[in-house]
Every structure is written in C-alpha cells, then in structure tokens.
Amino acid sequence: MISPEAAARLHGLAFAGQGRGWRVAEFADLFAQRGVVCVGRPEGFALTRVIADEAELLTIAVDPEAQRQGHARSLLGEIEMAAAAQGAAQMFLEVADDNLAARGLYTASGYAETGRRPGYYERATARVDAILMVKAL
Ligand SMILES: CC(C)(COP(=O)(O)OP(=O)(O)OC[C@H]1O[C@@H](n2cnc3c(N)ncnc32)[C@H](O)[C@@H]1OP(=O)(O)O)[C@@H](O)C(=O)NCCC(=O)NCCS
C-alpha cells in the first residue's frame, strides 16, 4: 500500500506529457472505495477495482527513473494475485494504441486483445484507439 500523495506523485511523473495527472484527493477517494486494491513500492504502483468476479486495472505507473527494471511486471503480478484473492477470475484493462511500453508489458504478461474503441483517446494532433485486453487469473 502507498499513500495517496505518493501515488499522485508517481502518476504525475509517469504520465507527464500524456494528459492530466490524477490528484491526491482522487487517489484518496479511490483508496476508500469498496473493491479497490492498490499495490505499491517507492518506484511505482498499480491499482485495480474488483467487482464480483471481474477486476479492472485502473492504472499502473513506474517512476521514469526506475523503468525497464521489472517493477511493472512484478507489480502487475502482485495486483493480479490480490484481485484473485478477492474473487476475480479475469483482469480487464484498456491501453492506448500508441502506448508501446504498456502494450509490451501487457502482452509479455499474458494479456490478449479482445476489442478496440476507435479514436477513444484524444492527442494533440490525432485520435488514438483504445485497445481492450483481458487475462484469466
Ligand atoms: C508501462 C510502464 C508501467 C512499464 O513499467 P516498467 O517498470 O518500465 O516495465 P518493466 O520493466 O516491468 O517491463 C516489463 C516488460 O514490459 C515491456 N516494456 C516495458 N517498457 C517497454 C518499452 N518502453 N518498450 C517496449 N516494451 C516495454 C517489455 O516486454 C518488458 O520486459 P523486458 O524489459 O524484459 O523486455 C511504464 O513505462 C510507465 O509507467 N509508463 C507510463 C504510465 C503508463 O503508460 N501506464 C499504463 C497505462 S495503460
């Protein structure tokens, strides 16, 4: 578990240039919600919401200074185990088509594409598809 302050700081660092970071109050609200599970360490964190037997990965972020050292891969493993312990049978997520680091992470971690939302994310000059992915836990 990490504090809302630490989560907001890491989120801002990891998503710099990719839109608005989530604020401390937003993390505090999320952490208080039923079914929301967070795993974290100084270098990064992952957040999921479990509803019945389905979990949704809400976000995962690693400090740019600590990327490519396996933190996200192990955070994802930890959050999958935590979600499964709460009864989730599947983990769902959405990722932007142009987010090659995250897509690489999810594919390497056993997630498979199940669909797309065309033009879901707005960028400065274009719209980008959201890719929907799922993994059985
Ligand atoms: C995506 C993110 C969480 C990955 O964190 P990380 O700790 O660097 O990832 P890991 O070191 O655990 O990498 C695991 C695997 O993911 C893939 N991967 C990670 N970064 C990658 C990159 N920049 N390009 C291609 N593949 C990448 C690789 O397969 C990697 O395995 P390898 O290093 O053995 O090749 C990190 O880049 C990040 O915080 N990005 C900004 C936030 C974000 O986009 N979150 C996801 C939103 S859907």
PDBQT file of the ligand as one rigid body, heavy atoms in Angstrom, charges set to zero:
ROOT
HETATM    1  C1  LIG A 201       4.231   0.910 -18.806  1.00  0.00    +0.000 C 
HETATM    2  C2  LIG A 201       5.140   1.026 -17.583  1.00  0.00    +0.000 C 
HETATM    3  C3  LIG A 201       4.279   0.894 -16.324  1.00  0.00    +0.000 C 
HETATM    4  C4  LIG A 201       6.170  -0.119 -17.629  1.00  0.00    +0.000 C 
HETATM    5  O1  LIG A 201       6.950  -0.053 -16.422  1.00  0.00    +0.000 OA
HETATM    6  P1  LIG A 201       8.393  -0.734 -16.302  1.00  0.00    +0.000 P 
HETATM    7  O2  LIG A 201       8.666  -0.933 -14.843  1.00  0.00    +0.000 OA
HETATM    8  O3  LIG A 201       9.374   0.033 -17.085  1.00  0.00    +0.000 OA
HETATM    9  O4  LIG A 201       8.173  -2.162 -17.010  1.00  0.00    +0.000 OA
HETATM   10  P2  LIG A 201       9.044  -3.479 -16.779  1.00  0.00    +0.000 P 
HETATM   11  O5  LIG A 201      10.480  -3.101 -16.582  1.00  0.00    +0.000 OA
HETATM   12  O6  LIG A 201       8.415  -4.319 -15.720  1.00  0.00    +0.000 OA
HETATM   13  O7  LIG A 201       8.895  -4.178 -18.199  1.00  0.00    +0.000 OA
HETATM   14  C5  LIG A 201       8.215  -5.411 -18.375  1.00  0.00    +0.000 C 
HETATM   15  C6  LIG A 201       8.076  -5.680 -19.860  1.00  0.00    +0.000 C 
HETATM   16  O8  LIG A 201       7.206  -4.709 -20.472  1.00  0.00    +0.000 OA
HETATM   17  C7  LIG A 201       7.697  -4.398 -21.789  1.00  0.00    +0.000 C 
HETATM   18  N1  LIG A 201       8.141  -2.986 -21.835  1.00  0.00    +0.000 N 
HETATM   19  C8  LIG A 201       8.337  -2.149 -20.785  1.00  0.00    +0.000 A 
HETATM   20  N2  LIG A 201       8.736  -0.930 -21.225  1.00  0.00    +0.000 NA
HETATM   21  C9  LIG A 201       8.779  -1.019 -22.569  1.00  0.00    +0.000 A 
HETATM   22  C10 LIG A 201       9.111  -0.094 -23.585  1.00  0.00    +0.000 A 
HETATM   23  N3  LIG A 201       9.480   1.173 -23.301  1.00  0.00    +0.000 N 
HETATM   24  N4  LIG A 201       9.022  -0.503 -24.869  1.00  0.00    +0.000 NA
HETATM   25  C11 LIG A 201       8.645  -1.763 -25.172  1.00  0.00    +0.000 A 
HETATM   26  N5  LIG A 201       8.323  -2.695 -24.247  1.00  0.00    +0.000 NA
HETATM   27  C12 LIG A 201       8.388  -2.320 -22.962  1.00  0.00    +0.000 A 
HETATM   28  C13 LIG A 201       8.851  -5.336 -22.028  1.00  0.00    +0.000 C 
HETATM   29  O9  LIG A 201       8.337  -6.538 -22.572  1.00  0.00    +0.000 OA
HETATM   30  C14 LIG A 201       9.371  -5.534 -20.622  1.00  0.00    +0.000 C 
HETATM   31  O10 LIG A 201      10.124  -6.702 -20.477  1.00  0.00    +0.000 OA
HETATM   32  P3  LIG A 201      11.729  -6.630 -20.750  1.00  0.00    +0.000 P 
HETATM   33  O11 LIG A 201      12.264  -5.434 -20.041  1.00  0.00    +0.000 OA
HETATM   34  O12 LIG A 201      12.207  -7.933 -20.204  1.00  0.00    +0.000 OA
HETATM   35  O13 LIG A 201      11.868  -6.502 -22.240  1.00  0.00    +0.000 OA
HETATM   36  C15 LIG A 201       5.934   2.359 -17.566  1.00  0.00    +0.000 C 
HETATM   37  O14 LIG A 201       6.521   2.542 -18.844  1.00  0.00    +0.000 OA
HETATM   38  C16 LIG A 201       5.076   3.571 -17.247  1.00  0.00    +0.000 C 
HETATM   39  O15 LIG A 201       4.886   3.934 -16.072  1.00  0.00    +0.000 OA
HETATM   40  N6  LIG A 201       4.546   4.231 -18.301  1.00  0.00    +0.000 N 
HETATM   41  C17 LIG A 201       3.720   5.444 -18.114  1.00  0.00    +0.000 C 
HETATM   42  C18 LIG A 201       2.398   5.098 -17.489  1.00  0.00    +0.000 C 
HETATM   43  C19 LIG A 201       1.561   4.175 -18.385  1.00  0.00    +0.000 C 
HETATM   44  O16 LIG A 201       1.506   4.328 -19.586  1.00  0.00    +0.000 OA
HETATM   45  N7  LIG A 201       0.860   3.213 -17.725  1.00  0.00    +0.000 N 
HETATM   46  C20 LIG A 201      -0.005   2.267 -18.411  1.00  0.00    +0.000 C 
HETATM   47  C21 LIG A 201      -1.316   2.903 -18.752  1.00  0.00    +0.000 C 
HETATM   48  S1  LIG A 201      -2.409   1.761 -19.593  1.00  0.00    +0.000 SA
ENDROOT
TORSDOF 0
